[in-house]
Amino acid sequence: MTATTAPLAALALGDDALVLSHRLGEWAGHAPVLEEEVALANIALDLLGQARVLLSMAGDEDELAYLREERAFRNLQLVEQPNGDFAHTIARQLYFSTYQRLLYGQLAAGKTRFAGLAAKAVKEVAYHQDHAEQWTLRLGDGTDESHQRMDRACAALWRFTGEMFQPVDGLDGVDREELRTAWEESVGQVLGRATLTVPEGPRTGAWTAGAGRQGVHTEPFGRMLAEMQHLHRSHPGASW
Amino acid sequence: MVTPTTPSTPSPPSTPSTPSPSPTPPTPPTPPTLSEAELLRLAGSVPDPELPVLTLEELGVLRAVHVGSAGSVEVELTPTYTGCPAVEAMSSDIERVLREHGVREISVHTVLTPAWSTDDISPEGRRKLRESGIAPPRATRAPAPAPVPLTLGPTRTITGAPDTEPLRCPRCGSADTELLSRFSSTACKALRRCLSCREPFDHFKEL
């Protein structure tokens, strides 16, 4: 941990949690069934709690969430992708929760400033991963229609997954190779059980998408931020 | 995160609104002569804002109380879930109770380490949960902090998974229950249904 680079790592992890939390919150009032709406909102709440701790390590949580421009966010491009249909949301959850659980597992066992939060959050994320896996099985091994949609969603988001294994400044003590291997094994196993195929095509390299950790984001992110930040910017200091 | 909550309109304990029968001049509030153990007991008696049948002590979220040199009191609180919105209400409730007992300077800190677990809920807390219709969490501290698999029914090619320790309906005690949703009214609960008495119920998830 160094004073100059650790805030960047806190921003990266905090922005992942914040942005995905907001995306999941967009399901409120739109989820297919009430139980699922409650589930997605609960996962969003867990992520928001993580984001608050992580962003507070890097500065003022509200300023960071509401007053930064798009290029200052350090989240993965994966988490900013629109909800799409329910299958897209579940594919995004599967990819991200598997990554987050493995990453937090490593951080919890380490000695960095993230160890405490990671030890706490990894237990919550285990439920997020379980939720995503169960739905992947349900949709992939469900009807022909749900199978097709889940297949399409997994393929569409695949190109955003390579970015998860790129180095993050200030995130010490993470074995990225082990992270990647474990992620591929876990996701591959779930997709197999769900009768889905592991998507082909470049996940890393010239064709891959993803430079969110460098502040480069996809088009839908700007619109998401506009909505997320609108109230705070229009009414600074507003409270309930 | 540090939550130095300061209620906007605290009524000073030294000026009760009801007229005192005693003619003696107003005495300064009792100095915090209470011991740390007594303060811990007081703070621990505060009911949980979301599950008021439980006290904070029974929930196991109160970590420590320290008395500083100038009589200031510092309370350490740990959240059940990182994003638990009840933490702020807990903090202000603790402040209010300690203030009523003459403590003037209170700060409540949130600590994350060691992480809270449902194993921290006391036996008395578990009994109260069951009595109020919530199935208490099963023990987790045995092998690893892995989630208890909450498996839905079979699909086209999957024929369900073997059950672990059965979870019992808090109303009729039947072990024949099914999962409706792994997330319920709050992040810490799952929604289940009893197949014997047909009643839905909340289950405090193992964490």
Interface residues (C-beta under 8 A of the other chain):
Chain A: E35 E36 V38 A39 A41 N42 I43 L45 D46 L47 L48 G49 Q50 R52 V53 S56 A115 G116 L117 A119 K120 A121 V122 K123 E124 A126 Y127 D130 H131 Q134 L137 R138 D141 G142 R193 T195
Chain B: M1 P79 Y81 T82 G83 C84 P85 L112 T113 P114 A115 W116 S117 P145 A146 P147 P149 L150 T151 L152 T155 R156 T157 I158 L180 S181 R182 F183 S184 S185 T186 A187 L191 K205 L207
